[in-house]
């Protein structure tokens, strides 16, 4: 038999030869599948973005529900030394401990520290469980981690608009720069971002916070500050000047009045001299009335 024929026969016989080795069983890793873990081997994440996990009343309510229905939604953990660290689901874990459950369903994920922060933050963002300051700190921590090339990349990862993320980062930087109180809402800092003088901006924020100015009036006040002449701005933020709904109207109208007065004051004497006697009397009488009425307003302030 020719050599090439013998080779073909050998290949055919090998193909039909029964497999003597046992079939290989597919190994399913523990990662990304639901498993049951001993509750005492699960530990919380010390860098959890949400610092206030919730009052005891809410956790007790959750515990009662779990006791009746069981834990339907598994928590998410990662391996940490000999234990498992919570990525998502700390309230559920606390509630299970409260009612004495020994084992709980969990999904184990292979993630690093950076991914831990990101996943915890995203989970809480979707549930609206973070305070504005916790959100500010967590977002800024992710940005400073240098894991994202641009703010647009981080915004996409978090599901934020780029401008919103930029405002949060700027608010955190301004807070740290001016050593502002940690309880100061992020929104108040972002609302004043149009004021470029840092010291003036700090005074405006302090005034708004002290007087508990409604959010819808803050933007108007900031716009008026921006429009005002430099020497008027300090006067507008002095401690005695309150911001109210009426102040909002006054501050809105004052620049217009000032422009009108400036225009009258700039009228050339030659133009006034060209007016007839009756016209002069009428204009003088009306201006005197205006001055008198404004004088009454000044007295009431």
C-alpha positions in Angstrom: 0.0 0.0 0.0 1.4 3.4 -0.9 2.6 5.6 2.0 -0.1 8.2 1.5 -2.9 5.5 1.5 -1.5 4.1 4.8 -1.6 7.5 6.4 -5.2 8.1 5.4 -6.3 4.7 6.8 -4.4 5.5 10.1 -6.3 8.8 10.3 -9.6 7.2 9.7 -9.1 4.5 12.3 -7.9 7.1 14.8 -11.1 9.1 14.2 -13.4 6.2 15.0 -11.4 5.0 17.9 -13.4 5.3 21.2 -12.1 8.0 23.5 -10.6 6.4 26.5 -10.2 9.6 28.6 -13.3 10.8 30.6 -15.1 13.8 29.3 -13.9 17.1 30.7 -16.4 18.7 33.1 -16.8 22.4 32.6 -15.5 24.3 35.6 -17.8 27.2 36.6 -16.0 29.9 38.6 -17.5 31.3 41.7 -17.3 34.8 40.2 -20.5 36.3 38.8 -22.9 33.5 40.0 -25.2 33.5 42.9 -23.8 31.6 45.9 -24.6 31.5 49.6 -22.1 33.0 52.0 -21.8 32.9 55.8 -23.0 36.3 57.0 -20.1 36.6 59.5 -17.6 36.4 56.6 -19.1 39.5 55.0 -17.7 42.9 55.9 -18.8 46.4 54.9 -16.8 48.7 52.7 -15.1 51.4 54.8 -15.0 53.6 51.7 -18.7 53.4 50.9 -19.7 56.6 49.2 -22.9 56.8 51.2 -21.8 57.5 54.8 -25.3 57.5 56.3 -26.6 54.0 55.5 -30.0 54.8 56.8 -31.8 55.2 60.1 -32.5 52.2 62.3 -36.3 52.5 61.6 -35.8 51.9 57.8 -33.4 49.0 58.4 -35.9 47.4 60.8 -38.6 47.8 58.2 -36.4 46.1 55.6 -35.5 43.4 58.2 -39.2 42.6 58.7 -39.7 42.3 55.0 -36.7 39.9 54.6 -37.9 37.8 57.6 -41.3 37.3 55.9 -40.3 37.0 52.2 -36.6 36.2 52.4 -33.8 38.1 50.7 -34.9 38.2 47.1 -32.1 40.4 45.6 -28.6 39.1 46.4 -25.9 41.4 47.6 -22.7 42.0 45.5 -19.3 41.3 47.2 -15.7 40.9 46.3 -13.0 38.7 47.9 -11.0 40.5 50.5 -8.4 38.4 52.3 -10.3 35.7 54.1 -13.6 37.6 54.0 -15.9 39.2 51.4 -16.3 42.9 51.2 -19.7 44.4 50.3 -19.8 46.3 46.9 -23.6 46.8 46.8 -26.2 45.9 49.4 -25.0 47.0 52.9 -28.5 47.8 54.1 -29.7 44.3 53.1 -26.7 42.8 54.9 -27.4 44.8 58.1 -31.1 43.8 57.9 -30.3 40.1 57.6 -27.9 40.3 60.6 -30.7 42.0 62.6 -33.0 39.1 62.2 -30.3 36.5 62.7 -30.0 35.1 59.2 -26.8 33.0 59.0 -26.4 32.7 55.2 -27.3 35.1 52.5 -27.3 35.0 48.7 -24.4 36.9 47.1 -22.7 37.5 43.8 -18.9 37.5 44.0 -17.2 39.9 41.6 -13.5 40.2 40.8 -13.0 43.9 41.0 -10.2 46.3 42.1 -10.5 49.3 44.5 -11.2 51.7 41.7 -14.1 49.6 40.3 -15.4 49.2 43.8 -15.8 52.9 44.3 -17.4 53.2 40.8 -19.9 50.4 41.2 -20.9 51.6 44.7 -21.3 55.1 43.5 -23.4 54.1 40.4 -25.6 51.9 42.5 -26.4 54.7 44.9 -26.8 57.3 42.2 -29.5 55.3 40.6 -31.2 54.9 43.9 -30.8 58.5 44.9 -29.4 57.4 48.2 -26.4 59.8 48.3 -26.5 63.3 49.8 -25.1 66.0 47.5 -21.9 66.2 49.5 -21.4 62.4 49.5 -21.9 62.5 45.7 -19.5 65.4 45.4 -16.8 63.7 47.3 -17.2 60.3 45.5 -17.3 61.9 42.0 -14.2 64.0 42.8 -12.4 60.9 44.1 -13.1 59.1 40.9 -11.9 62.1 38.8 -8.6 62.5 40.9 -7.9 58.7 40.5 -6.7 59.6 37.0 -8.5 56.5 35.6 -10.4 58.7 33.2 -8.7 60.7 30.5 -11.3 63.4 30.3 -14.3 64.5 32.4 -16.5 63.4 29.5 -15.2 59.8 29.9 -16.1 59.9 33.6 -19.5 61.5 32.9 -20.3 58.7 30.4 -19.3 56.1 33.0 -21.6 57.6 35.6 -24.4 58.5 33.2 -24.0 62.2 33.9 -24.0 65.1 31.5 -20.5 66.5 31.0 -21.5 70.0 32.3 -23.1 68.5 35.5 -19.9 66.6 36.3 -17.8 69.6 35.6 -19.9 71.6 38.1 -19.5 69.0 40.8 -15.7 68.9 40.4 -15.5 72.7 40.4 -17.6 72.8 43.5 -15.4 70.4 45.4 -12.3 72.3 44.3 -13.7 75.6 45.4 -14.9 74.1 48.7 -11.4 72.8 49.5 -9.7 76.0 48.3 -11.8 78.2 50.6 -12.1 75.7 53.4 -15.8 75.9 53.3 -18.0 73.9 55.6 -18.6 70.2 54.7 -22.4 70.7 55.3 -22.7 73.3 52.7 -24.9 71.9 49.8 -23.1 71.4 46.5 -25.9 73.1 44.6 -25.3 76.4 46.5 -21.7 76.4 45.4 -22.5 75.6 41.8 -25.1 78.3 41.7 -22.5 80.9 42.4 -19.9 79.7 39.9 -20.5 82.8 37.7 -18.8 85.0 40.4 -15.2 84.9 39.4 -13.8 86.7 42.5 -13.3 83.9 45.0 -13.5 86.2 48.1 -16.7 87.8 46.9 -18.1 84.4 46.0 -17.4 83.1 49.5 -19.2 86.1 51.0 -22.2 85.6 48.7 -22.4 81.9 49.7 -22.1 82.7 53.4 -24.9 85.4 53.1 -27.2 83.1 51.1 -26.7 80.2 53.6 -27.2 82.4 56.6 -30.4 83.9 55.3 -31.7 80.6 54.0 -32.5 82.1 50.6 -34.8 80.0 48.4 -33.0 78.4 45.5 -35.0 80.2 42.9 -33.9 83.6 44.3 -30.3 82.7 44.5 -29.6 82.7 40.8 -31.3 86.1 40.4 -29.1 87.5 43.2 -26.0 86.1 41.6 -26.9 87.7 38.3 -27.4 91.1 39.9 -24.0 90.7 41.7 -22.4 90.0 38.3 -24.1 93.0 36.6 -23.3 95.5 39.4 -20.4 97.8 39.3 -17.4 96.6 41.4 -17.9 99.2 44.1 -21.6 98.2 44.5 -21.0 94.5 45.0 -19.6 94.7 48.5 -22.5 96.8 49.5 -24.9 94.2 48.1 -23.4 91.4 50.2 -23.0 93.4 53.5 -24.5 91.6 56.4 -27.4 94.1 56.9 -28.8 93.8 53.4 -31.3 91.0 53.3 -32.3 89.0 50.2 -36.0 88.5 49.9 -38.6 88.3 47.2 -39.1 92.1 47.4 -35.3 92.6 47.4 -35.3 90.6 44.2 -37.6 93.1 42.5 -35.7 96.1 43.8 -32.3 94.7 42.8 -33.7 93.9 39.4 -35.0 97.5 38.8 -32.2 99.5 40.4 -29.7 99.1 37.5 -32.3 100.4 35.1 -33.1 103.4 37.4 -29.4 104.2 37.8 -28.9 104.2 34.0 -31.8 106.6 33.6 -30.4 109.0 36.2 -27.0 108.8 34.6 -28.6 109.7 31.2 -30.4 112.7 32.8 -27.3 113.9 34.6 -25.3 113.8 31.3 -27.8 116.1 29.4 -25.8 119.0 28.0 -26.8 122.5 29.4 -27.1 123.7 25.8 -29.9 121.1 25.2 -31.7 122.3 28.4 -31.3 125.9 27.4 -33.0 125.1 24.1 -36.2 124.1 25.8 -39.1 126.5 26.1 -40.3 127.8 29.5 -43.4 125.6 29.7 -41.3 122.5 28.8 -38.8 123.3 31.5 -41.5 123.8 34.1 -43.1 120.5 33.2 -39.8 118.5 33.3 -38.7 120.2 36.6 -42.0 119.4 38.3 -41.9 115.8 37.3 -38.3 115.4 38.3 -39.0 117.0 41.7 -41.9 114.5 42.2 -39.7 111.6 41.3 -37.0 112.8 43.7 -39.6 113.3 46.4 -41.0 109.8 46.0 -37.5 108.2 45.9 -36.7 110.2 49.1 -39.7 108.5 50.8 -38.4 105.1 49.8 -34.9 105.9 51.1 -36.4 106.9 54.5 -38.3 103.6 54.7 -35.2 101.5 54.1 
